[in-house]
Amino acid sequence: GTLLTTTLYYSATGNSFVEVPMTGLRENTYSAQIPAQPVGSLVEFFIRAGDNDGQTNTTDPYQYTVGYHPPTLFINEFMADNETVLGDPDEAREFPDWIELYNPGPDPINLEGRYLTDDLSVPTKFRITDSITIPAGGFALFYADGDPEQGPFHTNFKLNRDSESIGLFDTDATGNPPIDTYTFEAQTRDVSRCRYPDGGDGWMMLYTPTPGSANRVGLYLPVRLKQTM
């Protein structure tokens, strides 16, 4: 039908939702403003539109934390088709998928209450325990094997070697915004995919994987054969 109303609803720090009529700027574009909130406030909002037939449509809710700055952490390397590279330290003869996180900063970062997931629409799939801290310039290695009962470094999901996503999301208190995400296509057996250099913007295949340590790109030199009599 013909759109009649478009309304923004917002709530700050758990208070009741407040309605703000949206203003039409041009075709299919509407605007409204959420008033400034104190730093640290968790703001939730959604939009509802109604037409002349009495039908309504409501978006999913979204959240943000005022003044939020994500910690500097990276999904730095992963392997989704591990056959011989890295064995499971807690289960003999198993070679699980794995995910490496990297902290490039000068201070350690505690991963308390943050999340890993293989589905960006479900950011809170695997909650990282309070005991894991990545040292300054260091790494944390998680086994994506679907066996969380084996210890805090074992996730409750596996990676799909054909195509999937990996996400690192922040705590419940911040509204679970993404810290870092990466979506990959089909992977090659025993070949990892990594940022190079560590924490960099570029991704590449690593034929000599480096789980839990700095990414190093191998140097291939030409071989010259000398004939002897």
C-alpha positions as CSV (number, residue, x, y, z in Angstrom):
1,G,0.0,0.0,0.0
2,T,0.9,3.7,0.3
3,L,3.3,4.4,3.2
4,L,1.6,6.7,5.7
5,T,3.8,6.5,8.8
6,T,7.4,5.8,9.6
7,T,8.4,5.8,13.3
8,L,11.7,5.3,15.1
9,Y,11.5,3.7,18.6
10,Y,14.5,4.0,20.9
11,S,15.3,3.0,24.5
12,A,18.3,4.1,26.5
13,T,19.8,1.9,29.2
14,G,16.7,-0.2,29.6
15,N,14.1,2.6,29.9
16,S,10.8,2.5,28.0
17,F,10.8,3.0,24.3
18,V,10.2,6.5,23.0
19,E,8.5,7.2,19.7
20,V,10.1,9.7,17.2
21,P,8.2,10.3,14.0
22,M,10.5,10.1,11.0
23,T,10.7,12.8,8.3
24,G,10.6,12.0,4.6
25,L,13.6,13.4,2.9
26,R,13.1,12.0,-0.5
27,E,11.6,8.8,-2.0
28,N,12.2,5.8,0.3
29,T,14.5,7.9,2.6
30,Y,13.4,8.9,6.1
31,S,15.2,10.5,9.0
32,A,15.0,10.8,12.7
33,Q,17.4,11.7,15.5
34,I,18.0,9.9,18.8
35,P,18.9,12.6,21.4
36,A,22.4,12.5,22.9
37,Q,22.9,10.0,25.7
38,P,25.5,9.8,28.4
39,V,28.7,7.9,27.5
40,G,28.3,4.2,28.3
41,S,24.6,4.2,27.7
42,L,23.3,1.2,25.8
43,V,20.8,2.4,23.2
44,E,18.4,0.0,21.4
45,F,16.2,1.1,18.5
46,F,14.0,-0.2,15.7
47,I,11.8,1.3,13.0
48,R,8.1,0.6,12.2
49,A,6.3,1.6,9.0
50,G,2.6,1.6,8.3
51,D,0.6,1.9,5.1
52,N,-3.0,3.0,4.2
53,D,-4.2,-0.6,4.4
54,G,-3.4,-0.9,8.0
55,Q,-0.4,-3.1,7.4
56,T,2.8,-2.6,9.5
57,N,6.4,-3.7,9.1
58,T,8.9,-3.6,11.9
59,T,12.7,-4.0,11.6
60,D,14.9,-6.1,13.9
61,P,16.2,-4.2,16.9
62,Y,19.7,-2.7,16.7
63,Q,22.0,-1.6,19.6
64,Y,24.9,0.6,20.2
65,T,26.9,1.8,23.2
66,V,27.5,5.6,23.4
67,G,31.2,6.3,23.2
68,Y,32.1,2.7,22.4
69,H,35.5,2.0,21.0
70,P,36.2,-1.7,20.2
71,P,39.3,-3.3,21.5
72,T,42.1,-3.7,18.9
73,L,41.8,-7.5,18.3
74,F,42.0,-9.4,15.0
75,I,41.0,-12.7,13.6
76,N,44.5,-13.2,12.3
77,E,44.7,-16.7,10.9
78,F,42.4,-19.8,10.6
79,M,42.2,-23.2,9.0
80,A,38.9,-24.8,8.0
81,D,40.3,-27.9,6.4
82,N,43.0,-29.3,8.8
83,E,44.1,-32.8,8.1
84,T,47.7,-33.0,9.3
85,V,48.9,-29.6,10.4
86,L,47.7,-29.2,14.0
87,G,46.6,-32.0,16.3
88,D,44.1,-31.6,19.0
89,P,46.1,-31.4,22.3
90,D,43.1,-32.8,24.2
91,E,42.0,-35.6,21.9
92,A,44.4,-38.0,20.2
93,R,44.4,-38.4,16.4
94,E,42.0,-35.4,15.9
95,F,42.9,-32.5,13.6
96,P,40.3,-29.8,14.3
97,D,39.6,-26.5,12.6
98,W,41.3,-23.6,14.4
99,I,41.1,-19.8,14.7
100,E,43.9,-17.5,15.8
101,L,43.3,-14.1,17.5
102,Y,45.9,-11.4,17.7
103,N,46.4,-8.5,20.0
104,P,48.8,-5.9,18.4
105,G,48.6,-3.5,21.2
106,P,51.1,-2.7,24.0
107,D,48.8,-4.0,26.8
108,P,47.2,-7.4,27.5
109,I,43.5,-7.8,26.7
110,N,41.2,-10.1,28.7
111,L,38.7,-11.8,26.4
112,E,36.2,-12.1,29.3
113,G,32.6,-12.3,28.0
114,R,33.4,-11.8,24.4
115,Y,32.2,-14.2,21.7
116,L,33.3,-16.2,18.7
117,T,30.9,-17.4,16.1
118,D,30.7,-19.0,12.7
119,D,27.3,-17.3,12.0
120,L,27.3,-13.5,11.9
121,S,23.6,-13.5,12.5
122,V,24.2,-15.3,15.8
123,P,27.0,-13.2,17.4
124,T,26.8,-14.8,20.9
125,K,27.3,-18.4,19.8
126,F,30.4,-19.2,21.8
127,R,31.2,-17.2,25.0
128,I,34.9,-17.0,25.7
129,T,35.7,-17.7,29.3
130,D,37.0,-15.2,31.8
131,S,40.4,-16.8,32.2
132,I,41.8,-16.1,28.7
133,T,44.0,-13.1,28.2
134,I,46.0,-12.3,25.1
135,P,49.3,-10.7,26.0
136,A,50.6,-7.6,24.3
137,G,51.7,-8.5,20.8
138,G,50.5,-12.0,21.5
139,F,48.1,-14.7,20.1
140,A,45.3,-16.9,21.4
141,L,44.4,-20.1,19.5
142,F,40.9,-21.7,19.6
143,Y,40.0,-25.1,18.3
144,A,36.8,-25.0,16.3
145,D,35.9,-28.6,16.9
146,G,32.4,-28.5,18.5
147,D,33.8,-30.0,21.8
148,P,33.5,-27.2,24.4
149,E,33.6,-29.8,27.1
150,Q,37.3,-30.3,26.4
151,G,38.3,-26.9,27.7
152,P,38.0,-23.1,27.3
153,F,39.9,-23.1,24.0
154,H,37.4,-25.5,22.3
155,T,34.4,-23.8,20.6
156,N,30.9,-25.2,20.3
157,F,31.1,-25.0,16.5
158,K,33.2,-26.3,13.6
159,L,34.1,-24.4,10.4
160,N,32.7,-25.3,7.0
161,R,35.6,-25.7,4.6
162,D,33.3,-24.9,1.6
163,S,32.3,-21.4,2.8
164,E,31.5,-19.7,6.0
165,S,32.1,-16.7,8.3
166,I,34.1,-16.1,11.5
167,G,33.1,-13.4,13.9
168,L,34.6,-11.9,17.1
169,F,32.0,-10.0,19.0
170,D,32.1,-7.8,22.1
171,T,30.4,-8.3,25.5
172,D,26.7,-8.2,26.4
173,A,27.3,-5.0,28.3
174,T,28.3,-3.2,25.0
175,G,25.4,-4.7,23.0
176,N,27.6,-7.3,21.2
177,P,29.0,-5.1,18.4
178,P,31.5,-6.8,16.0
179,I,35.2,-6.5,16.8
180,D,36.4,-8.3,13.7
181,T,34.7,-10.5,11.1
182,Y,35.8,-12.4,8.0
183,T,33.8,-14.4,5.4
184,F,35.7,-17.0,3.4
185,E,35.0,-19.2,0.4
186,A,36.2,-22.8,-0.3
187,Q,39.5,-23.6,1.5
188,T,42.4,-25.8,0.6
189,R,43.4,-28.8,2.7
190,D,46.2,-28.0,5.2
191,V,46.5,-24.5,4.0
192,S,45.6,-21.6,6.3
193,R,44.3,-18.2,5.5
194,C,46.0,-15.3,7.3
195,R,46.4,-11.5,7.6
196,Y,49.8,-10.4,6.4
197,P,51.4,-8.8,8.1
198,D,49.8,-9.7,11.4
199,G,46.8,-7.5,11.9
200,G,47.1,-6.1,8.4
201,D,44.2,-5.5,5.9
202,G,45.3,-8.0,3.3
203,W,44.5,-11.8,3.5
204,M,46.5,-14.5,1.8
205,M,47.0,-18.3,1.7
206,L,49.7,-19.6,4.0
207,Y,51.2,-23.0,2.9
208,T,53.3,-23.2,6.0
209,P,50.7,-22.3,8.7
210,T,51.8,-20.6,11.9
211,P,49.0,-21.3,14.5
212,G,49.7,-19.3,17.7
213,S,52.6,-17.4,16.3
214,A,53.5,-14.6,13.9
215,N,52.6,-15.1,10.3
216,R,55.6,-15.7,8.1
217,V,55.6,-15.9,4.3
218,G,57.9,-18.6,2.9
219,L,60.5,-17.6,0.4
220,Y,60.9,-19.9,-2.6
221,L,64.3,-19.8,-4.3
222,P,65.0,-21.2,-7.7
223,V,67.0,-24.5,-7.8
224,R,69.8,-24.7,-10.3
225,L,71.0,-28.2,-11.2
226,K,74.6,-28.8,-12.1
227,Q,75.5,-31.6,-14.4
228,T,78.4,-33.7,-13.4
229,M,80.4,-36.2,-15.4
